[in-house]
Amino acid sequence: MPSKAYTAATVPKLAAEGRSDIDDTVEQWLPGAMTDNGYDGSKVTIRQLLSNTSGLFATGIALEVQRRYTIRSAFAKHRFDVWQPSDVLELATSQPPIGAPGEKFRYSNGGFAFAAAIVEKVTGNAFESEVDRAVTEPLGLTNTFMRHREQTGYRGRHPRLFSKVFLAEGVRPEDVTPENWPSMMEDPALEPLDTTEVNTSWGWGAANAVAPLDELIQFFTAITTGTLLPRPSMRTCGTPCRPRARIGWPTPVTGWGSTI
């Protein structure tokens, strides 16, 4: 969730600067980018992307993500895969909409990928650089950064993440259901796997932010008090920045509680 909040703060900052509008459509900035599987980018607004009401499905349950990261051997093989922006946008629309734009809430990393792509189109700069310009630099967050897509590590001292949240070898993710998932998990007696160094570019716009706790608190304080954004923009950011329940089940990249 924190990474999405940095995206959700960067986009309204551009709107406050008069460079875009929160109610612009995806099609206006990314012509033809949201047309697969029944999506219509001319009806999806930036506001809906950030508030998880765009109609995009929950990207974390996409089969390509599940196949690469939810089985221990597959995770070991794919943990350093680099996803290009076009790959992430394609992933975000790889399953049909869960509803019409604005109809319902559905937690979706893909909406923040489209938001990141729009930031790049508006500014002509890398999304990560714009997060620095719009958020981390004004707040003096010297130890907070948005990892670029090829990066897998961290700066300075940091905790390590271990995971035992894997499907058993041979299980097909598409066969897992809310009823049978306990029987599909690997033997809990297996040693946990160190998953600290991992590429999270598949979550572009929704992952990759790294921040120490004190600066994370400083960031959210700035958001909630209006220090970073003008009041109208802060209200725009309010919905996507509010914590939501996790939908679906976790991958080893984040575990049950995301740290990225």
C-alpha positions as YAML, in Angstrom:
chain: A
units: angstrom
residues:
- id: 1
  name: MET
  ca: [0.00, 0.00, 0.00]
- id: 2
  name: PRO
  ca: [2.69, 2.65, 0.78]
- id: 3
  name: SER
  ca: [4.06, 2.54, -2.77]
- id: 4
  name: LYS
  ca: [0.61, 3.27, -4.18]
- id: 5
  name: ALA
  ca: [0.32, 6.24, -1.86]
- id: 6
  name: TYR
  ca: [3.44, 7.83, -3.36]
- id: 7
  name: THR
  ca: [1.90, 7.41, -6.81]
- id: 8
  name: ALA
  ca: [-1.42, 8.75, -5.55]
- id: 9
  name: ALA
  ca: [0.40, 11.84, -4.25]
- id: 10
  name: THR
  ca: [2.46, 12.43, -7.40]
- id: 11
  name: VAL
  ca: [-0.48, 12.47, -9.80]
- id: 12
  name: PRO
  ca: [-2.52, 15.17, -7.99]
- id: 13
  name: LYS
  ca: [0.66, 17.23, -7.70]
- id: 14
  name: LEU
  ca: [0.81, 17.34, -11.51]
- id: 15
  name: ALA
  ca: [-2.85, 18.34, -11.58]
- id: 16
  name: ALA
  ca: [-2.17, 21.11, -9.06]
- id: 17
  name: GLU
  ca: [0.58, 22.35, -11.39]
- id: 18
  name: GLY
  ca: [-1.94, 22.53, -14.23]
- id: 19
  name: ARG
  ca: [-0.20, 19.86, -16.29]
- id: 20
  name: SER
  ca: [-3.05, 17.33, -16.25]
- id: 21
  name: ASP
  ca: [-6.50, 16.89, -14.75]
- id: 22
  name: ILE
  ca: [-7.52, 14.15, -12.34]
- id: 23
  name: ASP
  ca: [-10.61, 13.51, -14.49]
- id: 24
  name: ASP
  ca: [-8.66, 13.10, -17.73]
- id: 25
  name: THR
  ca: [-9.18, 9.68, -19.31]
- id: 26
  name: VAL
  ca: [-6.57, 7.03, -19.93]
- id: 27
  name: GLU
  ca: [-7.23, 7.33, -23.67]
- id: 28
  name: GLN
  ca: [-6.36, 11.04, -23.62]
- id: 29
  name: TRP
  ca: [-2.83, 10.35, -22.44]
- id: 30
  name: LEU
  ca: [-2.24, 6.75, -23.56]
- id: 31
  name: PRO
  ca: [-4.16, 6.22, -26.82]
- id: 32
  name: GLY
  ca: [-4.90, 2.55, -27.43]
- id: 33
  name: ALA
  ca: [-3.23, 1.37, -24.22]
- id: 34
  name: MET
  ca: [-6.45, 0.17, -22.57]
- id: 35
  name: THR
  ca: [-8.44, -1.64, -25.24]
- id: 36
  name: ASP
  ca: [-7.90, -5.38, -24.62]
- id: 37
  name: ASN
  ca: [-10.41, -7.81, -23.12]
- id: 38
  name: GLY
  ca: [-13.33, -5.42, -23.05]
- id: 39
  name: TYR
  ca: [-11.62, -2.38, -21.51]
- id: 40
  name: ASP
  ca: [-12.30, 1.11, -22.84]
- id: 41
  name: GLY
  ca: [-9.72, 3.69, -21.85]
- id: 42
  name: SER
  ca: [-11.97, 6.51, -23.06]
- id: 43
  name: LYS
  ca: [-14.28, 5.78, -20.12]
- id: 44
  name: VAL
  ca: [-11.66, 5.29, -17.38]
- id: 45
  name: THR
  ca: [-10.40, 8.39, -15.58]
- id: 46
  name: ILE
  ca: [-7.21, 8.99, -13.63]
- id: 47
  name: ARG
  ca: [-9.37, 9.49, -10.54]
- id: 48
  name: GLN
  ca: [-10.81, 6.00, -10.98]
- id: 49
  name: LEU
  ca: [-7.34, 4.50, -11.43]
- id: 50
  name: LEU
  ca: [-6.21, 5.95, -8.11]
- id: 51
  name: SER
  ca: [-9.40, 5.07, -6.22]
- id: 52
  name: ASN
  ca: [-9.48, 1.46, -7.44]
- id: 53
  name: THR
  ca: [-12.82, 1.99, -9.19]
- id: 54
  name: SER
  ca: [-11.63, 1.71, -12.80]
- id: 55
  name: GLY
  ca: [-13.06, -1.76, -13.40]
- id: 56
  name: LEU
  ca: [-9.59, -3.34, -13.62]
- id: 57
  name: PHE
  ca: [-9.33, -6.77, -12.04]
- id: 58
  name: ALA
  ca: [-7.03, -7.45, -9.06]
- id: 59
  name: THR
  ca: [-3.68, -7.70, -10.86]
- id: 60
  name: GLY
  ca: [-2.10, -9.85, -8.17]
- id: 61
  name: ILE
  ca: [-4.32, -12.77, -9.16]
- id: 62
  name: ALA
  ca: [-3.21, -12.64, -12.81]
- id: 63
  name: LEU
  ca: [-2.08, -16.12, -13.80]
- id: 64
  name: GLU
  ca: [1.28, -14.90, -15.09]
- id: 65
  name: VAL
  ca: [2.08, -13.41, -11.67]
- id: 66
  name: GLN
  ca: [0.87, -16.48, -9.83]
- id: 67
  name: ARG
  ca: [2.83, -18.85, -12.06]
- id: 68
  name: ARG
  ca: [6.08, -16.93, -11.65]
- id: 69
  name: TYR
  ca: [6.01, -16.14, -7.95]
- id: 70
  name: THR
  ca: [3.75, -18.45, -5.90]
- id: 71
  name: ILE
  ca: [5.70, -21.71, -6.26]
- id: 72
  name: ARG
  ca: [9.12, -21.88, -4.63]
- id: 73
  name: SER
  ca: [11.03, -23.15, -7.66]
- id: 74
  name: ALA
  ca: [9.27, -20.70, -9.99]
- id: 75
  name: PHE
  ca: [10.01, -17.83, -7.62]
- id: 76
  name: ALA
  ca: [13.70, -18.78, -7.57]
- id: 77
  name: LYS
  ca: [13.72, -18.77, -11.36]
- id: 78
  name: HIS
  ca: [11.81, -15.52, -11.88]
- id: 79
  name: ARG
  ca: [12.59, -13.39, -8.82]
- id: 80
  name: PHE
  ca: [14.88, -11.09, -10.81]
- id: 81
  name: ASP
  ca: [12.73, -10.82, -13.94]
- id: 82
  name: VAL
  ca: [12.55, -7.23, -15.22]
- id: 83
  name: TRP
  ca: [9.12, -6.16, -16.43]
- id: 84
  name: GLN
  ca: [8.95, -3.31, -18.93]
- id: 85
  name: PRO
  ca: [6.09, -0.77, -18.65]
- id: 86
  name: SER
  ca: [4.34, -2.24, -21.69]
- id: 87
  name: ASP
  ca: [4.47, -5.69, -20.06]
- id: 88
  name: VAL
  ca: [2.88, -4.36, -16.87]
- id: 89
  name: LEU
  ca: [0.09, -2.58, -18.74]
- id: 90
  name: GLU
  ca: [-0.59, -5.73, -20.72]
- id: 91
  name: LEU
  ca: [-0.73, -7.70, -17.47]
- id: 92
  name: ALA
  ca: [-3.19, -5.19, -16.00]
- id: 93
  name: THR
  ca: [-5.71, -5.90, -18.78]
- id: 94
  name: SER
  ca: [-5.02, -9.61, -19.17]
- id: 95
  name: GLN
  ca: [-8.37, -10.51, -17.60]
- id: 96
  name: PRO
  ca: [-11.77, -8.91, -18.35]
- id: 97
  name: PRO
  ca: [-13.14, -5.99, -16.31]
- id: 98
  name: ILE
  ca: [-14.88, -6.75, -13.02]
- id: 99
  name: GLY
  ca: [-17.40, -4.01, -13.77]
- id: 100
  name: ALA
  ca: [-17.98, -0.72, -15.51]
- id: 101
  name: PRO
  ca: [-15.71, 2.23, -14.66]
- id: 102
  name: GLY
  ca: [-16.89, 3.81, -11.41]
- id: 103
  name: GLU
  ca: [-19.28, 0.95, -10.62]
- id: 104
  name: LYS
  ca: [-17.42, -0.76, -7.78]
- id: 105
  name: PHE
  ca: [-14.24, -0.84, -5.75]
- id: 106
  name: ARG
  ca: [-11.67, -3.52, -6.55]
- id: 107
  name: TYR
  ca: [-8.08, -3.33, -5.29]
- id: 108
  name: SER
  ca: [-5.91, -3.34, -8.40]
- id: 109
  name: ASN
  ca: [-2.18, -2.74, -8.82]
- id: 110
  name: GLY
  ca: [-2.81, -2.29, -12.54]
- id: 111
  name: GLY
  ca: [-4.54, 1.02, -12.03]
- id: 112
  name: PHE
  ca: [-1.38, 2.44, -10.52]
- id: 113
  name: ALA
  ca: [0.68, 1.11, -13.44]
- id: 114
  name: PHE
  ca: [-1.50, 3.10, -15.81]
- id: 115
  name: ALA
  ca: [-1.15, 6.11, -13.49]
- id: 116
  name: ALA
  ca: [2.65, 5.77, -13.61]
- id: 117
  name: ALA
  ca: [2.56, 5.58, -17.40]
- id: 118
  name: ILE
  ca: [0.45, 8.73, -17.52]
- id: 119
  name: VAL
  ca: [2.94, 10.53, -15.26]
- id: 120
  name: GLU
  ca: [5.69, 9.69, -17.75]
- id: 121
  name: LYS
  ca: [3.59, 10.85, -20.69]
- id: 122
  name: VAL
  ca: [2.66, 14.13, -19.00]
- id: 123
  name: THR
  ca: [6.18, 15.00, -17.88]
- id: 124
  name: GLY
  ca: [8.47, 13.26, -20.35]
- id: 125
  name: ASN
  ca: [10.46, 12.02, -17.35]
- id: 126
  name: ALA
  ca: [10.85, 8.64, -15.68]
- id: 127
  name: PHE
  ca: [8.06, 7.95, -13.20]
- id: 128
  name: GLU
  ca: [10.56, 7.31, -10.41]
- id: 129
  name: SER
  ca: [12.21, 10.69, -10.99]
- id: 130
  name: GLU
  ca: [8.85, 12.44, -10.83]
- id: 131
  name: VAL
  ca: [8.06, 10.82, -7.47]
- id: 132
  name: ASP
  ca: [11.35, 12.24, -6.22]
- id: 133
  name: ARG
  ca: [10.57, 15.71, -7.61]
- id: 134
  name: ALA
  ca: [6.97, 15.84, -6.44]
- id: 135
  name: VAL
  ca: [7.14, 14.01, -3.12]
- id: 136
  name: THR
  ca: [10.43, 12.93, -1.57]
- id: 137
  name: GLU
  ca: [12.52, 16.04, -2.33]
- id: 138
  name: PRO
  ca: [9.96, 18.63, -1.12]
- id: 139
  name: LEU
  ca: [9.58, 16.68, 2.13]
- id: 140
  name: GLY
  ca: [13.31, 16.13, 2.57]
- id: 141
  name: LEU
  ca: [12.93, 12.34, 2.62]
- id: 142
  name: THR
  ca: [16.60, 11.61, 2.02]
- id: 143
  name: ASN
  ca: [16.36, 7.89, 2.75]
- id: 144
  name: THR
  ca: [13.17, 7.26, 0.76]
- id: 145
  name: PHE
  ca: [13.42, 6.26, -2.88]
- id: 146
  name: MET
  ca: [11.46, 4.63, -5.67]
- id: 147
  name: ARG
  ca: [13.47, 1.74, -7.08]
- id: 148
  name: HIS
  ca: [13.96, 1.75, -10.84]
- id: 149
  name: ARG
  ca: [12.77, -1.37, -12.61]
- id: 150
  name: GLU
  ca: [16.16, -3.09, -12.78]
- id: 151
  name: GLN
  ca: [16.96, -2.61, -9.08]
- id: 152
  name: THR
  ca: [16.52, -5.36, -6.51]
- id: 153
  name: GLY
  ca: [18.27, -4.08, -3.39]
- id: 154
  name: TYR
  ca: [18.09, -1.43, -0.71]
- id: 155
  name: ARG
  ca: [20.20, 1.40, 0.64]
- id: 156
  name: GLY
  ca: [21.97, 1.13, 3.98]
- id: 157
  name: ARG
  ca: [20.81, -1.09, 6.80]
- id: 158
  name: HIS
  ca: [17.54, -2.92, 6.28]
- id: 159
  name: PRO
  ca: [15.63, -5.92, 7.59]
- id: 160
  name: ARG
  ca: [15.50, -9.20, 5.69]
- id: 161
  name: LEU
  ca: [12.29, -10.83, 4.53]
- id: 162
  name: PHE
  ca: [11.69, -14.58, 4.72]
- id: 163
  name: SER
  ca: [8.69, -16.40, 3.34]
- id: 164
  name: LYS
  ca: [7.03, -19.81, 3.62]
- id: 165
  name: VAL
  ca: [3.96, -18.70, 1.64]
- id: 166
  name: PHE
  ca: [4.29, -20.96, -1.40]
- id: 167
  name: LEU
  ca: [2.10, -23.38, -3.27]
- id: 168
  name: ALA
  ca: [3.32, -26.97, -3.36]
- id: 169
  name: GLU
  ca: [5.46, -27.99, -6.31]
- id: 170
  name: GLY
  ca: [3.29, -29.22, -9.18]
- id: 171
  name: VAL
  ca: [0.21, -27.23, -8.17]
- id: 172
  name: ARG
  ca: [-1.36, -25.13, -10.91]
- id: 173
  name: PRO
  ca: [-2.35, -21.70, -9.55]
- id: 174
  name: GLU
  ca: [-5.50, -21.73, -11.66]
- id: 175
  name: ASP
  ca: [-6.69, -24.79, -9.70]
- id: 176
  name: VAL
  ca: [-6.52, -23.03, -6.32]
- id: 177
  name: THR
  ca: [-9.88, -21.99, -4.85]
- id: 178
  name: PRO
  ca: [-11.02, -20.38, -1.58]
- id: 179
  name: GLU
  ca: [-12.08, -23.85, -0.47]
- id: 180
  name: ASN
  ca: [-9.06, -25.99, -1.36]
- id: 181
  name: TRP
  ca: [-6.11, -23.63, -0.88]
- id: 182
  name: PRO
  ca: [-4.93, -25.10, 2.48]
- id: 183
  name: SER
  ca: [-4.33, -28.44, 0.79]
- id: 184
  name: MET
  ca: [-2.44, -26.75, -2.05]
- id: 185
  name: MET
  ca: [0.24, -25.16, 0.11]
- id: 186
  name: GLU
  ca: [3.75, -26.59, 0.45]
- id: 187
  name: ASP
  ca: [4.89, -28.50, 3.54]
- id: 188
  name: PRO
  ca: [5.08, -25.95, 6.40]
- id: 189
  name: ALA
  ca: [8.12, -27.82, 7.75]
- id: 190
  name: LEU
  ca: [10.23, -26.60, 4.83]
- id: 191
  name: GLU
  ca: [12.81, -23.93, 5.61]
- id: 192
  name: PRO
  ca: [11.72, -20.35, 4.91]
- id: 193
  name: LEU
  ca: [13.22, -18.78, 1.80]
- id: 194
  name: ASP
  ca: [15.09, -15.48, 1.98]
- id: 195
  name: THR
  ca: [13.13, -13.27, -0.44]
- id: 196
  name: THR
  ca: [14.78, -9.95, 0.46]
- id: 197
  name: GLU
  ca: [16.46, -9.30, -2.88]
- id: 198
  name: VAL
  ca: [13.73, -9.40, -5.49]
- id: 199
  name: ASN
  ca: [12.67, -7.41, -8.52]
- id: 200
  name: THR
  ca: [9.20, -5.95, -8.11]
- id: 201
  name: SER
  ca: [8.92, -4.21, -11.47]
- id: 202
  name: TRP
  ca: [5.80, -6.25, -12.21]
- id: 203
  name: GLY
  ca: [4.10, -3.92, -9.69]
- id: 204
  name: TRP
  ca: [5.27, -0.71, -11.40]
- id: 205
  name: GLY
  ca: [3.38, 2.23, -9.91]
- id: 206
  name: ALA
  ca: [2.13, 0.00, -7.09]
- id: 207
  name: ALA
  ca: [5.44, -1.26, -5.72]
- id: 208
  name: ASN
  ca: [9.14, -0.29, -5.53]
- id: 209
  name: ALA
  ca: [8.92, 2.47, -2.90]
- id: 210
  name: VAL
  ca: [11.45, 1.95, -0.11]
- id: 211
  name: ALA
  ca: [11.18, 4.05, 3.05]
- id: 212
  name: PRO
  ca: [12.31, 3.84, 6.69]
- id: 213
  name: LEU
  ca: [9.52, 4.01, 9.24]
- id: 214
  name: ASP
  ca: [10.25, 7.55, 10.41]
- id: 215
  name: GLU
  ca: [10.08, 8.93, 6.86]
- id: 216
  name: LEU
  ca: [6.97, 6.89, 6.10]
- id: 217
  name: ILE
  ca: [5.29, 8.55, 9.07]
- id: 218
  name: GLN
  ca: [6.53, 11.94, 7.88]
- id: 219
  name: PHE
  ca: [5.08, 11.30, 4.42]
- id: 220
  name: PHE
  ca: [1.63, 10.28, 5.66]
- id: 221
  name: THR
  ca: [1.58, 13.18, 8.10]
- id: 222
  name: ALA
  ca: [2.25, 15.54, 5.19]
- id: 223
  name: ILE
  ca: [-0.55, 13.95, 3.18]
- id: 224
  name: THR
  ca: [-3.14, 14.09, 5.96]
- id: 225
  name: THR
  ca: [-2.30, 17.62, 7.11]
- id: 226
  name: GLY
  ca: [-2.06, 19.24, 3.69]
- id: 227
  name: THR
  ca: [1.64, 20.03, 3.95]
- id: 228
  name: LEU
  ca: [2.49, 18.40, 0.61]
- id: 229
  name: LEU
  ca: [-0.63, 19.00, -1.48]
- id: 230
  name: PRO
  ca: [-3.16, 21.82, -1.69]
- id: 231
  name: ARG
  ca: [-6.40, 21.02, 0.13]
- id: 232
  name: PRO
  ca: [-8.42, 20.12, -3.01]
- id: 233
  name: SER
  ca: [-5.64, 17.81, -4.18]
- id: 234
  name: MET
  ca: [-5.37, 16.26, -0.73]
- id: 235
  name: ARG
  ca: [-9.05, 15.34, -0.86]
- id: 236
  name: THR
  ca: [-8.42, 13.69, -4.24]
- id: 237
  name: CYS
  ca: [-5.65, 11.63, -2.67]
- id: 238
  name: GLY
  ca: [-7.74, 10.71, 0.35]
- id: 239
  name: THR
  ca: [-9.48, 7.66, -1.08]
- id: 240
  name: PRO
  ca: [-6.50, 5.86, -2.63]
- id: 241
  name: CYS
  ca: [-4.30, 6.61, 0.39]
- id: 242
  name: ARG
  ca: [-6.76, 5.07, 2.84]
- id: 243
  name: PRO
  ca: [-5.76, 1.50, 3.85]
- id: 244
  name: ARG
  ca: [-7.95, -1.20, 2.33]
- id: 245
  name: ALA
  ca: [-8.29, -4.89, 3.02]
- id: 246
  name: ARG
  ca: [-6.05, -7.09, 0.92]
- id: 247
  name: ILE
  ca: [-7.91, -8.91, -1.84]
- id: 248
  name: GLY
  ca: [-6.83, -12.36, -2.91]
- id: 249
  name: TRP
  ca: [-3.98, -14.21, -1.27]
- id: 250
  name: PRO
  ca: [-0.37, -13.05, -1.02]
- id: 251
  name: THR
  ca: [2.68, -13.85, -3.07]
- id: 252
  name: PRO
  ca: [6.12, -14.47, -1.56]
- id: 253
  name: VAL
  ca: [7.19, -11.06, -2.89]
- id: 254
  name: THR
  ca: [5.20, -9.31, -0.16]
- id: 255
  name: GLY
  ca: [4.08, -11.96, 2.30]
- id: 256
  name: TRP
  ca: [0.93, -11.26, 4.33]
- id: 257
  name: GLY
  ca: [2.07, -7.76, 5.23]
- id: 258
  name: SER
  ca: [3.70, -5.79, 2.44]
- id: 259
  name: THR
  ca: [6.91, -3.96, 3.24]
- id: 260
  name: ILE
  ca: [7.30, -2.31, -0.17]
...
